[in-house]
Amino acid sequence: MRHQKMLPDIALVDPELTLSMPPSLTASTGLDALTQLIEAYISPFSNPLVDGICEQGIKHACRSLKKAWERGDDLKAREDMSIASLFSGFALANAKLGAVHGIAGPLGAMIKAPHGLICGKLLPFVMETNIRALDHDHPCLDRFQKIAAILTNNPRAIIKDGIDWINQICDTFKLAPLRKFGLTAEMIPTILTKSLNSSSMKGNPVELTKTQIQSILKQII
C-alpha cells in the first residue's frame, strides 16, 4: 500500500529507542537495511546522490551490525544502524529495490518469517545470480566490487569477498532455514509467478529468468 498521505510530516530517528531490541530483531532489521542499500546502489535508477547515500549507509551498517547484535547497549553501534536504516529508506525511495525484495515481498506473505531474515537468506544467492547474468563489461560489476571493498574494508577486495562477508555474518546470526517457517518446494511456482510481477523486480540490474529465480528459491528452503 502506498499513498502520499501515508508519509509522515516528521520522522524522529532516535538510536536510544533501539537499545531494547533483542538480537534476533537487530539482525533481521539490520539485514533488511543493508539489503536495501545494496539493491538501491546497483539499481539502474540510481544517481550520484543515491550513490553517496548508499556508500555511506553500507559503511555504517557493515561496521556496526554485528556489534549491535552482540551488545544491544552499544549506543554508537545503534546510532550507526539507525543511520544505515534511514539512509536505506532515502535510497529505495529514489532508486527502487531489486530481486531480493521482489522475491521477499510475495514470499513473506506466504510464510511466517521476519522480512529481514528472508532478505538475509536471499541476498547472497541473488547477488551471485545477478553477477553471473550480467555481461562481463556491465558497469554494475564495478559497483559489486565497490560493495565488496566497503564491506571488507579492503580496496583490493574482489566481488566474491563481498558475498563471502554477507554469508559469514548470516552464519554468525544463525539464521534459521526458511523451511522452519513453512517454505516448501510445492510453494515455489506460486512465489515465482508473484515475484515476476513484483514492482521491485524493475529495480534489478538485469532481468532474471524464471529458471534463475526458481534456482534461488530452491537454495533458500
Secondary structure as GFF3:
##gff-version 3
##sequence-region A 1 221
A	DSSP	three_ten_helix	4	6	.	.	.	ID=ss1
A	DSSP	three_ten_helix	15	18	.	.	.	ID=ss2
A	DSSP	alpha_helix	23	41	.	.	.	ID=ss3
A	DSSP	alpha_helix	48	70	.	.	.	ID=ss4
A	DSSP	alpha_helix	75	95	.	.	.	ID=ss5
A	DSSP	alpha_helix	99	108	.	.	.	ID=ss6
A	DSSP	alpha_helix	115	133	.	.	.	ID=ss7
A	DSSP	alpha_helix	140	152	.	.	.	ID=ss8
A	DSSP	alpha_helix	159	173	.	.	.	ID=ss9
A	DSSP	three_ten_helix	178	181	.	.	.	ID=ss10
A	DSSP	three_ten_helix	185	187	.	.	.	ID=ss11
A	DSSP	alpha_helix	188	196	.	.	.	ID=ss12
A	DSSP	three_ten_helix	199	203	.	.	.	ID=ss13
A	DSSP	alpha_helix	210	220	.	.	.	ID=ss14
###
